[in-house]
Each structure stands twice: as structure tokens, then as C-alpha cells.
Amino acid sequence: MIVRILSGDHKETVLACAATCGIDSTSDGFSAFKEMSGQEFRNEMEGKMSIVRDSQNANDWTYKFNSPAAESHFSRTLAHTIIMHRASPEDKKMFIAGLKLLGCSVAYTGDSVADAGSLKEANVGMCFGGCDVARDSADIIIRDSNFCNVSNAAKWGRNIHDNVKRFL
């Protein structure tokens, strides 16, 4: 499991939060994009992804890569981003869609109206209490604001999945 931070907060706030959680954006030097702003992400992705509307529900939409080169660029560089600060709700949703298009399973945590689209976009959306819009968009509601419960939920979810699979 790779933990990433996609936040609308300022860089210093996000880096301090990451340090508290033991997340280091510079540890392996694999990519120059380990830590970036939402604006840098938008500049890198400009013209590389397009919005795709759901044919059943016009209010639901996601992103797709415009070309194999765009997918390759995302895969080689941006998919390795660990920390994104000053990210807009659209940046977060595009990043999640990009990871999913690469075949990654994505869980997203959020608690505000701005997180609703990302909570829906992710394979599993987890809400820490938060507002009604976020709770309605989430698949799992975590009653306390303890991030450690996310890994516990993942462990239990895998355990339940494995047991059901064995039974069937």
C-alpha cells in the first residue's frame, strides 16, 4: 500500500503532516515529481487527459488519457507523486483517474464537499465523519479521525474478501 497526500493546503502544512505520518517525498529519488503543487500537476497534464461523461448519468464523469504518450508520461513520472499540495478537487480526481487507468486500486479519504468527487472516483472512498455530501459519496465512513484505521480497514477488507472467495 502506497500512502499519498493530495491536499488543498499550503506546502508547509502538507509537508509537516507528511512528516508526522512518516511519509517522505524524497526517499528514493525515483521521480522529480515526488512532491508537487496542483498547478505543477495541471501544467504537466495539460492536453493529456479529457473528461468522459457517464452515458447513464450526466452528472458523473471521469478522465481518460488522450494518447498512449500521455499515459506513458503519467506512468513514468506523475504516478510516483507522493505529496500534492494546493491541489484542486479536479486535480485530485484527475490523479485518481490516472492511477486507476494504470490498473491501480485506489482508496481515498476525505471529509469535505471538495472531496466528494474524489471519494466517488476512487475504488474505495473513505470519509472521516465530515459533511453530509462527503459521507453520501463515501463507501466507508470511519467514525474517528484516526488515519491508522484506514490500514485496519484495508486489512479487514482483504481478510473478508479472501474468506468469501474461498467459500465460493
C-alpha positions in Angstrom: 0.0 0.0 0.0 1.4 3.4 -1.0 0.2 6.3 1.0 0.0 9.6 -0.9 -1.3 13.0 0.2 -3.4 15.1 -2.1 -4.3 18.3 -0.3 -5.6 21.7 -0.9 -3.4 23.0 2.0 -0.2 25.0 1.6 3.0 23.2 1.0 4.5 23.7 4.5 1.3 22.4 6.2 1.2 19.3 4.0 4.9 18.5 4.4 4.6 18.9 8.2 1.6 16.5 8.1 3.6 14.1 5.9 6.5 14.2 8.3 4.2 13.5 11.3 2.8 10.4 9.4 6.3 9.2 8.4 5.8 10.0 4.7 9.0 11.1 2.9 8.6 12.5 -0.6 12.4 12.4 -1.3 13.3 8.9 -0.1 14.2 7.1 -3.3 14.8 9.9 -5.8 12.8 7.9 -8.5 11.0 10.9 -9.8 11.4 14.6 -9.9 7.7 14.8 -9.2 7.7 13.2 -5.7 6.3 16.4 -4.3 4.4 18.9 -6.4 1.7 21.6 -6.4 -1.6 21.2 -8.0 -0.6 23.9 -10.5 2.5 21.9 -11.5 0.3 18.8 -11.9 -2.1 20.8 -14.1 0.8 22.1 -16.2 2.2 18.6 -16.7 -1.2 17.2 -17.6 -2.4 20.0 -19.9 -3.9 18.4 -23.0 -3.1 14.9 -21.9 -6.4 13.9 -20.3 -10.1 14.6 -21.3 -13.3 14.4 -19.4 -15.6 11.5 -20.2 -19.3 11.8 -19.2 -21.3 8.8 -17.9 -23.9 7.9 -20.5 -26.4 6.9 -17.7 -25.8 10.0 -15.5 -24.6 13.3 -17.0 -23.5 14.5 -13.5 -21.0 11.6 -13.3 -17.8 12.0 -15.2 -14.2 10.8 -15.1 -11.0 11.3 -17.2 -9.2 9.3 -19.9 -5.8 9.7 -21.4 -5.7 11.4 -24.8 -2.9 9.2 -26.2 -0.5 6.4 -25.3 2.2 9.0 -24.9 0.1 10.8 -22.3 -0.4 7.6 -20.4 3.3 6.8 -20.6 4.2 10.2 -19.3 1.8 9.8 -16.3 3.1 6.3 -15.6 6.8 7.2 -15.8 6.6 10.4 -13.7 3.4 11.7 -12.2 2.1 8.3 -10.9 5.1 8.4 -8.5 4.0 11.6 -6.8 3.7 11.1 -3.1 2.6 14.6 -2.0 0.5 17.1 -3.9 -0.2 20.4 -2.2 -2.6 23.2 -3.2 -4.5 20.6 -5.3 -8.0 21.5 -6.5 -10.8 18.9 -6.4 -10.3 18.4 -10.1 -6.6 17.8 -9.7 -7.3 15.1 -7.1 -10.0 13.5 -9.3 -7.7 13.5 -12.3 -4.8 12.0 -10.4 -7.1 9.2 -9.0 -8.5 8.5 -12.5 -4.9 8.3 -13.9 -3.9 5.8 -11.3 -7.0 3.7 -12.0 -6.3 3.8 -15.7 -2.9 2.4 -15.0 -4.6 -0.5 -13.2 -4.0 0.6 -9.6 -6.7 0.1 -6.9 -7.2 3.5 -5.2 -8.6 4.3 -1.8 -9.2 7.9 -1.0 -10.0 9.6 2.4 -11.7 12.9 2.7 -14.3 14.8 4.8 -15.5 17.9 2.8 -17.7 18.9 -0.1 -14.5 19.4 -2.1 -13.6 15.7 -1.6 -16.9 14.3 -2.9 -15.8 13.8 -6.5 -12.6 12.1 -5.4 -14.4 9.9 -2.9 -16.7 8.7 -5.8 -13.8 8.3 -8.3 -11.7 6.1 -6.0 -12.3 2.4 -5.9 -13.0 2.8 -2.2 -13.9 6.2 -0.8 -13.5 6.6 3.0 -14.9 9.5 4.9 -13.7 10.7 8.3 -17.1 11.9 9.6 -17.2 15.2 7.7 -20.2 16.7 6.0 -23.2 15.0 4.6 -22.1 15.3 1.0 -18.8 13.6 1.7 -20.5 10.9 3.8 -23.0 10.3 1.0 -20.2 10.0 -1.6 -18.1 7.6 0.5 -18.2 3.8 0.5 -16.9 3.6 4.1 -17.4 6.0 7.0 -14.7 6.0 9.6 -16.2 7.4 12.8 -13.0 8.8 14.3 -10.3 10.8 12.6 -7.5 8.3 13.2 -5.7 7.6 9.9 -4.4 4.3 11.3 -7.9 3.0 11.0 -7.5 3.2 7.2 -4.9 0.4 7.2 -7.0 -1.6 9.6 -10.0 -1.2 7.3 -7.8 -2.4 4.4 -6.6 -5.4 6.4 -10.1 -6.4 7.4 -11.5 -5.8 3.9 -8.8 -8.1 2.4 -9.5 -10.7 5.1 -13.2 -10.7 4.4 -12.6 -10.7 0.6 -10.3 -13.7 0.9 -12.7 -15.7 3.1 -15.7 -15.0 0.8 -13.6 -16.0 -2.2 -12.5 -19.3 -0.6 -16.1 -20.0 0.4 -17.4 -19.5 -3.2 
